[in-house]
Amino acid sequence: MTSIPKNNPNLQSEEAVARVKEAIKAKKRTYYEPVKPQVQVGFVHNNVDCIGCRACEIACKDKNGLNAGPRFRRVSYVEGGTFPNVYAYKVNMSCNHCAEPACLPTCPTGAIWKRADNGVVDIDSTLCIGCRRCEAACPYGAPQFDPEDGLVKKCNMCIDELEAGRHPYCVAACMMRVLDIGPIDQLRAGQFATKAIGPGETPVDRIKNLANPELTKPSIVFIAHRQGKVDG
Protein backbone atom coordinates (compact mmCIF):
# COMPACT_ATOMS: atom_id res chain seq x y z
CA MET A 1 0.00 0.00 0.00
CA THR A 2 1.31 3.46 -0.91
CA SER A 3 1.52 5.91 1.98
CA ILE A 4 0.91 9.58 1.23
CA PRO A 5 3.09 12.04 3.19
CA LYS A 6 0.84 14.46 5.07
CA ASN A 7 3.29 17.37 4.75
CA ASN A 8 3.46 17.19 0.96
CA PRO A 9 2.67 20.61 -0.60
CA ASN A 10 0.53 18.96 -3.25
CA LEU A 11 -1.82 17.53 -0.63
CA GLN A 12 -3.07 20.58 1.23
CA SER A 13 -6.70 20.16 0.23
CA GLU A 14 -9.21 17.34 0.12
CA GLU A 15 -9.52 17.79 -3.64
CA ALA A 16 -5.76 17.36 -4.11
CA VAL A 17 -5.68 14.26 -1.91
CA ALA A 18 -8.58 12.74 -3.87
CA ARG A 19 -6.81 13.47 -7.15
CA VAL A 20 -3.62 11.72 -6.02
CA LYS A 21 -5.55 8.72 -4.67
CA GLU A 22 -7.36 8.39 -7.99
CA ALA A 23 -4.02 8.58 -9.80
CA ILE A 24 -2.69 5.76 -7.63
CA LYS A 25 -5.73 3.60 -8.43
CA ALA A 26 -5.35 4.33 -12.15
CA LYS A 27 -1.66 3.42 -12.06
CA LYS A 28 -2.44 0.07 -10.42
CA ARG A 29 -4.87 -0.73 -13.22
CA THR A 30 -2.36 0.14 -15.94
CA TYR A 31 -0.06 -2.40 -17.58
CA TYR A 32 3.33 -0.75 -18.12
CA GLU A 33 4.64 -0.75 -21.65
CA PRO A 34 7.64 1.38 -22.68
CA VAL A 35 6.74 4.39 -24.82
CA LYS A 36 8.24 4.39 -28.30
CA PRO A 37 8.49 8.08 -29.25
CA GLN A 38 8.40 9.47 -32.76
CA VAL A 39 11.98 10.69 -32.28
CA GLN A 40 14.15 9.98 -29.24
CA VAL A 41 16.22 13.04 -28.41
CA GLY A 42 19.42 12.39 -26.46
CA PHE A 43 22.68 13.89 -25.27
CA VAL A 44 26.25 13.62 -26.49
CA HIS A 45 29.18 14.55 -24.26
CA ASN A 46 32.83 14.71 -25.23
CA ASN A 47 34.79 13.45 -22.21
CA VAL A 48 38.09 14.35 -23.85
CA ASP A 49 37.58 18.04 -24.58
CA CYS A 50 35.41 19.00 -21.58
CA ILE A 51 37.34 21.40 -19.32
CA GLY A 52 35.06 20.96 -16.30
CA CYS A 53 34.07 24.62 -16.06
CA ARG A 54 30.60 23.61 -14.81
CA ALA A 55 28.89 26.40 -16.72
CA CYS A 56 26.28 23.78 -17.68
CA GLU A 57 25.61 23.05 -13.99
CA ILE A 58 25.15 26.71 -13.15
CA ALA A 59 22.91 27.30 -16.17
CA CYS A 60 20.77 24.33 -15.14
CA LYS A 61 20.40 25.61 -11.58
CA ASP A 62 19.51 29.06 -12.88
CA LYS A 63 16.91 27.70 -15.28
CA ASN A 64 15.26 25.47 -12.67
CA GLY A 65 15.60 27.79 -9.66
CA LEU A 66 17.54 25.20 -7.66
CA ASN A 67 19.16 26.01 -4.34
CA ALA A 68 22.16 24.17 -2.89
CA GLY A 69 21.51 20.45 -2.92
CA PRO A 70 19.74 19.21 -6.06
CA ARG A 71 21.99 19.12 -9.13
CA PHE A 72 20.10 18.02 -12.22
CA ARG A 73 23.34 18.18 -14.22
CA ARG A 74 26.56 16.98 -12.65
CA VAL A 75 30.14 17.23 -13.90
CA SER A 76 32.36 14.52 -12.41
CA TYR A 77 36.17 14.59 -12.43
CA VAL A 78 37.93 11.29 -13.09
CA GLU A 79 41.64 11.17 -12.28
CA GLY A 80 44.14 8.34 -11.98
CA GLY A 81 47.42 6.77 -12.97
CA THR A 82 50.93 6.93 -11.53
CA PHE A 83 53.48 9.58 -12.44
CA PRO A 84 54.47 10.11 -15.16
CA ASN A 85 51.51 8.22 -16.66
CA VAL A 86 48.64 10.18 -15.16
CA TYR A 87 45.30 11.11 -16.66
CA ALA A 88 42.19 13.19 -16.00
CA TYR A 89 38.89 13.62 -17.79
CA LYS A 90 35.34 14.79 -17.13
CA VAL A 91 31.98 13.03 -17.34
CA ASN A 92 28.89 15.20 -17.67
CA MET A 93 25.53 13.64 -16.76
CA SER A 94 21.91 14.52 -16.12
CA CYS A 95 18.74 12.54 -16.75
CA ASN A 96 19.40 10.27 -19.72
CA HIS A 97 15.73 10.09 -20.81
CA CYS A 98 16.06 6.35 -21.14
CA ALA A 99 14.16 4.24 -23.65
CA GLU A 100 13.13 2.02 -20.72
CA PRO A 101 13.39 4.34 -17.67
CA ALA A 102 13.57 2.50 -14.34
CA CYS A 103 12.02 5.47 -12.57
CA LEU A 104 8.76 5.48 -14.53
CA PRO A 105 7.17 2.14 -13.53
CA THR A 106 8.16 2.60 -9.88
CA CYS A 107 6.13 5.81 -9.49
CA PRO A 108 2.91 4.88 -7.66
CA THR A 109 0.94 7.88 -8.89
CA GLY A 110 2.00 7.98 -12.55
CA ALA A 111 3.66 11.34 -12.00
CA ILE A 112 6.59 10.27 -14.17
CA TRP A 113 5.84 9.96 -17.86
CA LYS A 114 7.62 9.79 -21.19
CA ARG A 115 6.65 12.13 -24.02
CA ALA A 116 5.55 10.44 -27.22
CA ASP A 117 6.97 13.10 -29.56
CA ASN A 118 10.58 13.45 -28.37
CA GLY A 119 11.05 10.80 -25.66
CA VAL A 120 11.74 13.26 -22.85
CA VAL A 121 11.01 11.75 -19.43
CA ASP A 122 9.19 14.32 -17.29
CA ILE A 123 7.55 14.62 -13.88
CA ASP A 124 4.09 16.02 -13.17
CA SER A 125 4.85 17.80 -9.90
CA THR A 126 1.15 17.99 -9.01
CA LEU A 127 1.07 14.20 -8.70
CA CYS A 128 4.44 13.68 -7.01
CA ILE A 129 4.08 12.60 -3.36
CA GLY A 130 7.79 12.56 -2.59
CA CYS A 131 7.96 8.81 -1.92
CA ARG A 132 11.42 8.69 -3.57
CA ARG A 133 10.92 5.30 -5.20
CA CYS A 134 12.11 6.71 -8.52
CA GLU A 135 15.21 8.08 -6.84
CA ALA A 136 16.11 4.61 -5.58
CA ALA A 137 15.40 2.94 -8.94
CA CYS A 138 17.46 5.14 -11.25
CA PRO A 139 21.00 3.80 -11.85
CA TYR A 140 22.19 7.29 -12.85
CA GLY A 141 20.98 9.36 -9.90
CA ALA A 142 18.75 11.54 -12.07
CA PRO A 143 15.63 11.97 -9.88
CA GLN A 144 16.56 14.02 -6.81
CA PHE A 145 14.59 14.80 -3.68
CA ASP A 146 14.23 18.48 -2.84
CA PRO A 147 13.81 18.79 0.94
CA GLU A 148 12.50 22.34 0.63
CA ASP A 149 9.18 21.26 -0.83
CA GLY A 150 9.28 17.49 -0.34
CA LEU A 151 9.12 16.70 -4.06
CA VAL A 152 11.32 14.73 -6.42
CA LYS A 153 12.63 16.66 -9.42
CA LYS A 154 14.97 16.10 -12.34
CA CYS A 155 16.10 17.30 -15.75
CA ASN A 156 13.33 17.51 -18.35
CA MET A 157 15.76 18.65 -21.07
CA CYS A 158 14.33 22.18 -20.72
CA ILE A 159 11.22 21.00 -22.54
CA ASP A 160 9.89 24.53 -22.96
CA GLU A 161 13.09 25.48 -24.78
CA LEU A 162 12.90 22.40 -27.00
CA GLU A 163 9.31 23.17 -27.95
CA ALA A 164 10.39 26.71 -28.85
CA GLY A 165 13.11 25.34 -31.15
CA ARG A 166 15.99 26.19 -28.82
CA HIS A 167 18.61 24.15 -26.96
CA PRO A 168 18.48 23.25 -23.25
CA TYR A 169 20.25 25.76 -21.00
CA CYS A 170 23.11 23.37 -20.28
CA VAL A 171 23.89 22.93 -23.98
CA ALA A 172 23.60 26.65 -24.69
CA ALA A 173 25.98 27.45 -21.80
CA CYS A 174 28.76 25.05 -22.85
CA MET A 175 31.64 27.27 -23.93
CA MET A 176 33.65 24.36 -25.37
CA ARG A 177 30.65 22.97 -27.30
CA VAL A 178 31.32 19.50 -25.90
CA LEU A 179 27.69 18.99 -24.86
CA ASP A 180 24.86 18.77 -27.37
CA ILE A 181 21.53 17.12 -28.13
CA GLY A 182 20.12 15.40 -31.19
CA PRO A 183 18.25 12.31 -32.37
CA ILE A 184 19.96 9.55 -30.41
CA ASP A 185 20.01 7.09 -33.30
CA GLN A 186 21.85 9.62 -35.46
CA LEU A 187 24.23 10.45 -32.62
CA ARG A 188 25.05 6.78 -32.10
CA ALA A 189 25.74 6.36 -35.80
CA GLY A 190 27.91 9.49 -35.90
CA GLN A 191 25.56 10.99 -38.48
CA PHE A 192 24.42 14.08 -36.57
CA ALA A 193 26.30 17.31 -37.26
CA THR A 194 27.64 18.53 -33.91
CA LYS A 195 30.81 20.16 -32.64
CA ALA A 196 30.80 17.70 -29.73
CA ILE A 197 32.02 14.98 -32.12
CA GLY A 198 35.29 15.83 -33.82
CA PRO A 199 36.78 14.41 -37.04
CA GLY A 200 37.68 10.75 -36.62
CA GLU A 201 35.91 10.45 -33.27
CA THR A 202 33.46 7.61 -32.70
CA PRO A 203 30.63 7.93 -30.14
CA VAL A 204 30.08 5.06 -27.70
CA ASP A 205 27.12 4.09 -25.51
CA ARG A 206 29.17 3.10 -22.48
CA ILE A 207 32.15 4.30 -20.45
CA LYS A 208 33.79 2.94 -17.33
CA ASN A 209 32.14 3.21 -13.91
CA LEU A 210 28.66 3.85 -15.31
CA ALA A 211 25.72 1.45 -15.17
CA ASN A 212 25.33 -1.02 -18.00
CA PRO A 213 23.24 0.71 -20.68
CA GLU A 214 21.29 -2.50 -21.22
CA LEU A 215 19.52 -1.82 -17.90
CA THR A 216 17.51 1.18 -19.10
CA LYS A 217 18.83 1.99 -22.59
CA PRO A 218 19.85 5.60 -21.79
CA SER A 219 19.67 8.24 -24.52
CA ILE A 220 23.26 9.42 -24.29
CA VAL A 221 26.53 8.79 -26.10
CA PHE A 222 30.08 9.78 -25.28
CA ILE A 223 33.32 10.58 -26.96
CA ALA A 224 35.27 8.57 -24.44
CA HIS A 225 38.69 9.37 -23.01
CA ARG A 226 41.13 6.53 -23.69
CA GLN A 227 41.15 5.66 -19.97
CA GLY A 228 37.35 5.64 -19.89
CA LYS A 229 36.80 3.26 -22.76
CA VAL A 230 35.21 -0.10 -22.02
CA ASP A 231 37.01 -3.03 -23.60
CA GLY A 232 34.97 -4.90 -26.17
Steps between C-alpha positions, in 0.01 A plus 500: 500500500631846409521745789439867425718746696275742688745791468517482121421842344286335235265357762375805686137458400249218489469545124876457453508190720210348304677573172819325613307200635319467168834519319633218717196284420538573128869409509422165664257420220751587228730246336839665446631500147800713397410801286650500152525869405491639149858622548717429804707806583820435695826650619857473378793593723865516403696374802830590336449869427283596800693740726272456802401866524153399625329779309239238404433427869454866584276559198286203603463628856411845370240364260335277761534732801694241700662581832800316645435128497323376186725491193311390191824516300822380657858525375722229649881507498676170434871488581750217530828343401851516644755765409599553228204311350213696650166593350189708566170543321145617566164324479191717467164344591138588564183302437566273203133482391533126467310289249397278793526732805518316833345797677174501304341166600599546865297821539178407683303800377606510134666836555793393283425469131678483167403734217390331180642766266861535619547235771569746781427349842318757714336530841154640571576678827130519589492121531837448669464392865871496577517125567846488335450161337619641168810637668590153626429333164706720269854366440619849400379707795277718283188543719593705807303578813464868584458531878369855469168392354510123549484421128720303264631693200734444208613620159223521240743614228357853535189382318367853458820595318481192278141577405608854410772363270788585733762296686487410871677751725786261572578456130471872429738580789778260395788722392701209356200361307567153640137449604217478249167335424359328194313191382671224696505254211684753284738583784582133552569458130717813490265650242386809691688823431634622835817663627499254791622228261827585330649358178590134542323470835255216557217532756445213744204403719705401803798620703664364812335527842152564360206260514461253217291673232305179446323568832299800380632581151602861580482764227859618523827437319855599582824580332695299752842580643744216432502413872120498508445262213341164574680207342296313243 
